[in-house]
Amino acid sequence: MASVLLLGAASCTSCNQEKQKMETMVEQTIKSDRAYMCDHYGCIYRYYETQLVLNEYLDAEGCTGTVDSVTNVFQIVYEYEDGGYDPLVVIFGHSPDAFTVKEAEGPWLEDEDMSGDNITITYRQAYERLMKSNYAKPHSNKCTLRKMVGPRTCNPQYIFGNIYQCLFVDAVTGEVSDINPAFGV
């Protein structure tokens, strides 16, 4: 009986550690990638997007919101002595097996810079608010944190879903909606 209890306790500790790691993974990658940007490219950059791939589909029974991989997107602009400018997009990839940094010449489009935004809702909080909402969950394992370019000014949003169905969780207020706040539809 004692060994069964000990095994149960070890299992519970392992679950708690994994849950704790999962809950801070997204924010930790953003923080570490910001530091990397400062160290390698300079501290004047734009932070555009965080893309998440989850281990399960949002509409699956028992979905826990566990993050499988995180991609963060930043941009810098090189200024040349002759007055020219060139944007460079820096894309960080985080998965259980790898960390990658890729560069792409050219601008990043369709997102506003989130560098100065006060994002108060964590991924875990956004996921929990989404799951508690009465909206039907999309058949998707994707979430993107971004501040969309549109006719309306809005806060950064956690966008759960795909092109067919998505739900928005405001990264500042935590409000859940099926209406795109940048377009009102």
Secondary structure, DSSP 8 states (H G I E B T S, - for coil): -HHHHHHHHHHHHHHHHHHHHHHHHHHHHHHHHHHHHHHHH-S--EEEEEEEEESS-TTSTT----EEEEEEEEEEEEE-TTS-EEEEEEEEEEETTEEEEEEEES---SB---TT----S-HHHHHHHHHHSSS---S--EEEEE-B-SSS----EEEEE-SS-EEEEETTT--EESS-TTTT-
